[in-house]
């Protein structure tokens, strides 16, 4: 069997990269988006905080005096976002895998509370629209900016699979490239939906929306027998 070739549309960590080395896959990494943190004031925060990404957490922790917010209750999207928040002393009341699920919980159970949504410039309307429609008190602070970083993949490259981790990366990829016969591995349903807008059908969605689970989806697709417990940590 020839060596499996995978493109990652973001740079992976050393641990994530090692999984592909151990599996004897050919891996190319290229960042198709760039993230820049904003500066913002900490005096306009409501009683509860909403984070929909790890990027928002990272931006907050770059602000002087951010520790004063650790007394506030947090709602977030994603297990990795939850873990990062808890590692830095926050108490996460509710986390869900998707913004649509989190907005449902907030509007049904916590609709009398007030919230501050720490967002990025390319965030979806899912959370804000749901909160507005339910009459939930909230404000939104843009704490980071995502910009596209288009890159032209050589026509000589022939990948078996491509890993996508955000709708923005999908948009950036398609600005200079096409999908030929590659399988598209997506971190979650929102990213998969972005691919479907380009009429892509060869899509595999990770069971849990994390980078690690997207990698597991790749391994399970091509070589299910090589999955080991440490790959799932």
N, C-alpha and C positions, 0 to 999 in steps of 0.2 A: 504493500500500500504506500502511495506517495505521501510525502509530508503535508500535513494540513497547514494551510496558510490563513492567518487571521489578521484583520485590520481592526485596531481599537481607535475609536475617534476621540479618545482622551488618553493622556499619559497615565499609566498604571503605577501602583506602588511596587516596591521591590518584592513584597510577598505575593501580590497578585501576578506579577510577571513570572515569578518562579514556578507557578502552577503550569504555565505554558512550556517553560523550559523542561520541567519534569516530564511533561507529556510529549516532548519532542515535537512541538508545533513551531512553525515559523510565524513570528509575531512582529507586526509593524504597528508602532504607536504614533499618532499624530493628533495634536490638540486642534479641534475644529472650532472651539470657542475660547474666549478669554474672559476672565472675571476680574473686575476692579471694584474694590470696596469704597463706599462713600463715607464721608464724615457727616455726622448728624448729632443733634442735641438729645440729651437723655431726660428732658424735663416735660415731655409731652406723652408719656406712656400711661396707658390705662391699667386697670387692675390685673389683667391677664395678657399674656403674650402669645402670639401665634408665629411659628416658624414653619415654612414649607420647604426649607432646604438647609443643608450644612453650610452653604455659602453665607446665608444670613447670620448664622451663629458665629462664623468666623469674623464677619464684619463687625458684629456687636462687640466682640472681644478685643477689637482693635481700638475701640473708643475709650478714652480716658474716663475712669470711674464706673465702668460698666458693672462692677460687682454689686452696686446698690440694687440692681434689678433682680438679683438672685432670690429675693424674697417674694417675687411675683410668681403666680402659677402659670405654667406653660402648657400649650397645646401645640402639637407638631405633626408634620407629615414625614414618615419614614423612620425605620428602626435605627439607622445610622445617625440621623439627626437627634433622635432621643438619646442615644448613647453619648454623643458629643456633648449635649446639654447636661446630662447627669454627671459626666466626667468633670464638668466645670461648675458643679454645685447647684444646678437648677433642679426644681421638682417638676417632673412632667406628669400632669394629671391625665392626659389622654394623648395617645398617638395612634395614627392610622396609616395605612400604606398609601392612600391617595387623598388628595385635597377634597374630592367629592364626598368621601366617607367622613372626613373630619368635619366638613361643613354641616353634614347631616346631624352629627352628634351635637355640635355646638348649637345649632338652631332648634333642636328638639329638647335638649336637656339644660343647656347653659345660656338660654336666650335672654335671661335677665342680667347677665354679667356684661362687663365692658371689656373690650379687647383692643390691643394694638397689634397690627399685622406687619411684621418686618419682611419686606418683599424685595424682589429684584425687578429691574425695568422690563423684563420680558415675561413676567409672570402671567399665568392664565387668569381669566375672569371668574373661574369657578368659585373660589372662596368669597371674594368681595360681593359678587352678585347674590350668592346665597344669603350672606349676612344682611345685605340691604333689603332683600325681599322679605326676610323674617323680622326686620325692624331691630336687629341687634346693634347696640351701640359699639362702634369701633372707629378707629382711625388707622391710616396706613402710612408707613414710613419706608421710603425706598432706600435700602441700606447697601445695595451693590448693583453694579451694572454688568450685564452680559453683552459682549459684542461678538459678532461672527468673525471667524478667522479662516476664511476659505483657503483650501489647499488643493492643487491639482495632482491627483494620483497618476503616476506614469501609466500609459496605455500598455506597457509591458507587464505590469503587475496583474496577476490573476489570483484573487483571493477566493478561498472557499466560503468564508464568512466575514461579516462586518459587525462589530459591536457598537450600538448607539445608546447613549445615556441621557439624552434630552432632545426635545423637539428642536431646540436651537441648533444642536449639532447636526440633526437631519437636514435642516434648511441650509446650513453652511456646506455640508457635504454635497448636496445636490446643486449648489451654485456653480460647481466646476466639474462634477462627476456624475456618472450614471450607475445604476445597478445592472449588472449583466446577469450572471447566474448565481451570484452570491446569496447565501442565506443571511438574513438580517436578524441579529440577536438584540433584543430590546430590553432595557432595564425595567420597563413597565408599560402599562396600557396607553398612557398619554403619548409616549414616544412612538409606540406602535401605530397609534392613530395618525401621527404626523407622517409616518412612512406610507400609510394607506392613501394619504392625499396625493402621493406620487404614483399611485396605482401599483404599489409593490405588494406582492402576495406571499413571497417566501419569507415569512416572519415567524420568529420564535420569541415568546415573551417569558422572561424569568419568573419563576414561581413567587419570589419575593423581590420587590424592587430595590435591589442593591447591586453594586458592582460585582461583589463576590458571587451572587446567585446568577448573574448574567454569565459569568465565566463558567459556572457549573453547567448552565444550559448549553454552552458551547461544547463542553466535554461530553455531556450526556448525549448530545446529538451525534457526535462523530465516534466517540469511543467510550460508551457507558461503562465498560469494565475497568477503566482507569480511575474512576472517581474514588478518592480516598477521604477519610474523615477530616484530615487537616485542611483539605481544599474548601471545606464548608465552614471554617471558622472565620 
